[in-house]
Amino acid sequence: MKFQFEPAEQSCFVTETTCSSSMRCEIPVAPKTLLKGLKHLLLNANERDHTIGGVMFDRMRDGIRVNVGSFSYTFKYVHLFPVVMETAQ
């Protein structure tokens, strides 16, 4: 599987590609807010969830789920760590 994270101005795009399919979805959250919430849960192992504005981050068994209104997307840990490290400053 190939995973690609593309930050835009007011949203982020995630592309997942396998041998048989490709999915591209828009996460309607500013990149700074998204990365801040993901990093918060990674750094605080005892917390189960975290909310920033209208965005809720839930710790799952194999990743962190981002909930915005009726939209949700789960970042698997195997993909999450490279995204956070690549965008770290």
C-alpha positions in Angstrom: 0.0 0.0 0.0 1.2 3.5 -0.8 0.1 6.4 1.5 0.5 10.1 0.6 -0.4 13.1 2.8 -0.8 16.5 1.1 -1.4 19.6 3.3 -3.4 22.4 1.6 -4.4 25.8 3.0 -7.6 24.9 4.9 -7.7 21.1 4.5 -5.5 18.1 3.9 -5.7 15.3 1.3 -4.8 11.7 2.0 -4.3 9.2 -0.9 -4.1 5.5 -0.3 -3.2 3.3 -3.2 -3.1 -0.5 -3.3 -2.7 -2.9 -6.2 -6.4 -3.0 -7.0 -7.7 0.5 -5.9 -7.0 4.0 -5.1 -8.7 6.3 -2.7 -8.2 10.1 -2.2 -10.1 11.9 0.5 -10.1 15.4 1.8 -9.9 16.0 5.5 -11.7 19.3 6.2 -9.2 20.5 8.8 -6.4 23.0 8.6 -3.0 21.1 8.5 -1.7 22.9 11.7 -4.8 21.8 13.7 -4.7 18.3 12.3 -1.0 17.8 13.2 -1.4 19.5 16.6 -4.1 17.0 17.6 -2.3 14.0 16.3 0.9 15.0 18.1 -1.0 15.6 21.3 -2.3 12.1 21.4 1.0 10.6 20.5 2.8 12.5 23.3 0.1 11.8 25.9 -0.2 8.0 26.1 -2.8 8.1 28.9 -5.3 10.2 27.0 -8.0 8.4 25.0 -9.3 11.4 23.1 -8.7 15.1 22.5 -10.7 17.9 21.0 -9.6 21.1 19.3 -12.5 23.3 18.3 -14.9 21.1 16.4 -12.3 18.4 15.7 -12.2 15.3 17.9 -9.2 12.9 17.9 -9.8 9.4 19.2 -7.1 6.8 20.1 -7.9 3.5 18.5 -6.1 0.2 18.7 -4.3 0.6 15.4 -4.4 4.3 14.8 -5.9 7.7 15.6 -9.3 8.6 14.2 -10.1 12.2 13.3 -13.8 13.2 13.5 -15.1 16.4 11.9 -18.9 16.6 11.9 -20.1 13.5 10.1 -16.7 12.9 8.5 -14.1 10.6 10.1 -10.7 9.2 8.9 -8.4 6.9 10.8 -4.6 7.4 10.5 -3.0 4.0 11.0 0.1 4.2 13.2 2.3 2.8 10.4 1.4 5.8 8.3 1.0 8.3 11.1 4.5 8.4 12.4 6.1 9.3 9.0 3.6 12.1 8.4 4.2 13.6 11.9 8.0 13.3 11.5 8.0 14.7 8.0 6.1 17.8 9.0 7.9 18.4 12.3 9.8 21.6 12.6 
